[in-house]
Amino acid sequence: MNQDWEDRVTAAWATFDDHPEDDAAAFRAVIDALADELPPDSPLGLFERACAWDSTGHSDKAVPLYREALARGLGEVSGYKGRRAKIQLSSSLRNTGQPEEGVRLLTPELDAPSDELDDAVRATLALCLSSLGRDREGLSLVLGALAPHLPRYRRSMAAYARLLVEPEG
């Protein structure tokens, strides 16, 4: 889509906190109107609609939209939004009782080219793992993501993160 449309979507999301929680439909209507400007099968429109449902507490309605956006090539249209969709879909899958699918979706993202979403991948994957009773693996991911941001103890925290999942020797 063009930059004007992207700018208007960004501006709409900037107003999200201005909408009362009890009137989530009004915010979704704003996003729907923007998505309606695109062809009905546009992965961008599907993604924005999914985000709006998700952000207003309806993971169940967001899941099929995220899936459809990815199936229609969101990652090819925007690699960044494709990665966001995988993170958000995994979170929604966890919220709807399907954390194992979230783990399957996000695990390959650990080896994807690095970007500003790396920590979100690890945090969301950690939540999915925890929902499956795999807390040590989840804690390892979170500590590993946190370690580079610490002013001190980076090396030791990274080592502790590894030790949580390495077999005892």
Number of C-alpha atoms within 10 A of each C-alpha: 11 6 8 9 14 13 11 13 16 11 11 14 17 10 10 17 9 9 12 11 13 8 10 16 16 13 22 20 13 17 22 17 12 18 21 14 12 15 10 11 11 19 28 26 24 26 24 24 26 29 25 25 22 21 16 18 14 16 22 15 16 26 23 14 23 29 18 18 25 23 11 16 15 24 19 12 15 13 12 14 19 21 21 19 24 21 24 24 28 28 25 25 21 24 18 13 13 16 22 16 14 25 21 13 15 23 13 10 18 14 9 11 7 10 9 8 14 17 17 15 25 25 21 25 30 23 25 29 22 17 17 16 11 13 16 16 19 25 21 23 26 21 20 21 19 17 19 14 10 10 7 10 12 16 13 11 19 18 15 17 23 16 13 17 14 11 7 6 3
